[in-house]
Amino acid sequence: MFIMRRINKYLFSLITLVYLNVFCIMGNTQIIRLNGGTSNIYLLKNGNNLLMIDAGNKDKTKSIIKQLEKLNISIYDIHYILLTHTHFDHCGSLKNLVDITKAKVIACELEKKNLEVGRKEIPLGVYGFSKTISHIGRKIFPGIADYEPVNPDICISGKYDLSYLGFDAYVILTPGHTIGSLSIVVNDESIIVGDTMFNIFKKDVIPPYADDIEKLAESWSKIIALKCSKYYPGHGNIFDNKKTKKSYDLLLKMLHRG
């Protein structure tokens, strides 16, 4: 277990940049990035309306609260938490955050059971190194994928409008990294893609892990058709559609090679 945790920590620490909070104003909505450990957490903020997207790694609750305090935001003002998918590095602190805030959890219907049992199996690798890590994790250290179970309050199975929460935003299904991966379109010009895209490599944003690369390519095609100008990944920094389109060509080549 210790060795696997070290491998996982090394991988993501090596390829995820250290950063401060990032603010991007889109219309009346702010997209705020928080450090969730090895993954990004995002906040949508429009006046007093707040939506947290993902919940970071395990034991990151105190860090999240401190980051919010620096922004003059109280943790008790978080009433909704939306999950892009149910991997441990995006749900690790979810139970603690829900216990504190009593926030309602929004997730994909296809991954409801994962949340309820507190486990989503480590995804399959796309590259040689990630295939090795995935294999080791699945066969030898399956418990690394565990987190405290949470019962989702709202389960979605298609396009989901967030206007009732005060945002010009909506959720779409973008399977591939996981079967129930979600992305959030904000003001028709920005998209929070979770782990459907990783901005950890210089040349492309292809995720090193994906359970279904064919579904991933289909989701990318759907996302690119939206013509968003900025992309907010679950790992790494914000990037533009130019890098996305170049990466898509590479993804298709990988898919055709089998």
Secondary structure, DSSP 8 states (H G I E B T S, - for coil): -HHHHHHHHHHHHHHS-----EEEEETTEEEEEEE-SSSEEEEEEETTEEEEE---STT-HHHHHHHHHHTT--GGG--EEE-S---HHHHTTHHHHHHHH--EEEEEGGGHHHHHHTB-----BSSHHHHHHHHHHHHT-GGGGB------SEEESS-EE-GGGT-SEEEEE--SSSTT-EEEEETTTEEEEETTS-B-SSS----SB-S-HHHHHHHHHHHHHTT-SEEEESSB--EEHHHHHHHHHHHHHHHHH-
